[in-house]
């Protein structure tokens, strides 16, 4: 589990590792998300991806933080 307020290099690294573990390349990720490969590259390389300031202010005000963790997959998946 990773706790951060923005898309830090550690979060990007965790996502890249998960993509490798699941054998998902950027083309496949593009198909799964509907995002262009170029947009995915920008997100993965750090030129974009901060949590919107408004949401970060809300998180801070109520004592919450953004958490990234693997989803639990049900037995029927």
BALOBA-1460 file (C-alpha; in Angstrom, 3 decimals):
// residues 77
<rec num="1" residu="x" x="0.000" y="0.000" z="0.000"/>
<rec num="2" residu="x" x="1.366" y="3.426" z="-0.957"/>
<rec num="3" residu="x" x="0.224" y="6.682" z="0.663"/>
<rec num="4" residu="x" x="0.821" y="9.931" z="-1.229"/>
<rec num="5" residu="x" x="-0.848" y="13.225" z="-2.029"/>
<rec num="6" residu="x" x="0.215" y="13.265" z="-5.671"/>
<rec num="7" residu="x" x="1.432" y="10.978" z="-8.408"/>
<rec num="8" residu="x" x="4.988" y="10.625" z="-7.180"/>
<rec num="9" residu="x" x="7.670" y="8.505" z="-8.809"/>
<rec num="10" residu="x" x="6.907" y="5.766" z="-6.252"/>
<rec num="11" residu="x" x="3.277" y="5.543" z="-7.363"/>
<rec num="12" residu="x" x="4.309" y="5.518" z="-11.014"/>
<rec num="13" residu="x" x="6.821" y="2.757" z="-10.213"/>
<rec num="14" residu="x" x="4.124" y="0.716" z="-8.424"/>
<rec num="15" residu="x" x="1.831" y="1.054" z="-11.455"/>
<rec num="16" residu="x" x="4.636" y="0.073" z="-13.849"/>
<rec num="17" residu="x" x="5.427" y="-3.000" z="-11.750"/>
<rec num="18" residu="x" x="1.751" y="-4.000" z="-11.725"/>
<rec num="19" residu="x" x="1.551" y="-3.549" z="-15.497"/>
<rec num="20" residu="x" x="4.596" y="-5.817" z="-15.891"/>
<rec num="21" residu="x" x="3.124" y="-8.396" z="-13.496"/>
<rec num="22" residu="x" x="-0.084" y="-8.448" z="-15.512"/>
<rec num="23" residu="x" x="1.734" y="-8.387" z="-18.876"/>
<rec num="24" residu="x" x="-0.060" y="-5.196" z="-19.921"/>
<rec num="25" residu="x" x="1.833" y="-2.967" z="-22.348"/>
<rec num="26" residu="x" x="0.953" y="0.658" z="-23.122"/>
<rec num="27" residu="x" x="-1.027" y="-0.297" z="-26.226"/>
<rec num="28" residu="x" x="-3.171" y="-2.707" z="-24.183"/>
<rec num="29" residu="x" x="-3.491" y="-0.129" z="-21.391"/>
<rec num="30" residu="x" x="-4.668" y="2.358" z="-24.008"/>
<rec num="31" residu="x" x="-7.357" y="-0.099" z="-25.113"/>
<rec num="32" residu="x" x="-8.417" y="-0.798" z="-21.510"/>
<rec num="33" residu="x" x="-8.622" y="2.863" z="-20.487"/>
<rec num="34" residu="x" x="-9.682" y="4.644" z="-23.660"/>
<rec num="35" residu="x" x="-6.695" y="6.978" z="-23.216"/>
<rec num="36" residu="x" x="-4.328" y="7.572" z="-26.112"/>
<rec num="37" residu="x" x="-0.886" y="5.956" z="-25.900"/>
<rec num="38" residu="x" x="0.606" y="9.461" z="-25.903"/>
<rec num="39" residu="x" x="-1.535" y="10.486" z="-22.910"/>
<rec num="40" residu="x" x="-0.525" y="7.325" z="-21.054"/>
<rec num="41" residu="x" x="3.138" y="8.074" z="-21.777"/>
<rec num="42" residu="x" x="2.769" y="11.584" z="-20.359"/>
<rec num="43" residu="x" x="1.066" y="10.221" z="-17.233"/>
<rec num="44" residu="x" x="3.606" y="7.448" z="-16.741"/>
<rec num="45" residu="x" x="6.618" y="9.687" z="-17.351"/>
<rec num="46" residu="x" x="5.638" y="12.353" z="-14.869"/>
<rec num="47" residu="x" x="4.675" y="15.301" z="-17.046"/>
<rec num="48" residu="x" x="1.113" y="15.095" z="-15.735"/>
<rec num="49" residu="x" x="-0.814" y="13.416" z="-12.974"/>
<rec num="50" residu="x" x="-1.073" y="15.510" z="-9.827"/>
<rec num="51" residu="x" x="-4.191" y="15.152" z="-7.759"/>
<rec num="52" residu="x" x="-6.335" y="18.223" z="-8.546"/>
<rec num="53" residu="x" x="-5.667" y="20.978" z="-6.013"/>
<rec num="54" residu="x" x="-9.322" y="21.148" z="-4.945"/>
<rec num="55" residu="x" x="-9.394" y="17.465" z="-4.045"/>
<rec num="56" residu="x" x="-6.080" y="17.721" z="-2.231"/>
<rec num="57" residu="x" x="-7.470" y="20.580" z="-0.120"/>
<rec num="58" residu="x" x="-10.528" y="18.481" z="0.738"/>
<rec num="59" residu="x" x="-8.336" y="15.496" z="1.657"/>
<rec num="60" residu="x" x="-6.159" y="17.713" z="3.852"/>
<rec num="61" residu="x" x="-9.141" y="19.383" z="5.532"/>
<rec num="62" residu="x" x="-10.696" y="16.087" z="6.594"/>
<rec num="63" residu="x" x="-7.473" y="14.213" z="7.296"/>
<rec num="64" residu="x" x="-7.511" y="11.864" z="4.316"/>
<rec num="65" residu="x" x="-4.736" y="10.753" z="1.976"/>
<rec num="66" residu="x" x="-4.646" y="9.108" z="-1.417"/>
<rec num="67" residu="x" x="-3.873" y="5.369" z="-1.148"/>
<rec num="68" residu="x" x="-2.861" y="3.030" z="-3.948"/>
<rec num="69" residu="x" x="-3.286" y="-0.705" z="-3.433"/>
<rec num="70" residu="x" x="-4.129" y="-3.751" z="-5.486"/>
<rec num="71" residu="x" x="-7.823" y="-4.495" z="-5.872"/>
<rec num="72" residu="x" x="-9.224" y="-7.603" z="-4.300"/>
<rec num="73" residu="x" x="-10.429" y="-9.893" z="-7.059"/>
<rec num="74" residu="x" x="-13.483" y="-12.037" z="-6.394"/>
<rec num="75" residu="x" x="-13.423" y="-15.787" z="-7.037"/>
<rec num="76" residu="x" x="-15.723" y="-15.429" z="-10.056"/>
<rec num="77" residu="x" x="-13.283" y="-13.059" z="-11.904"/>
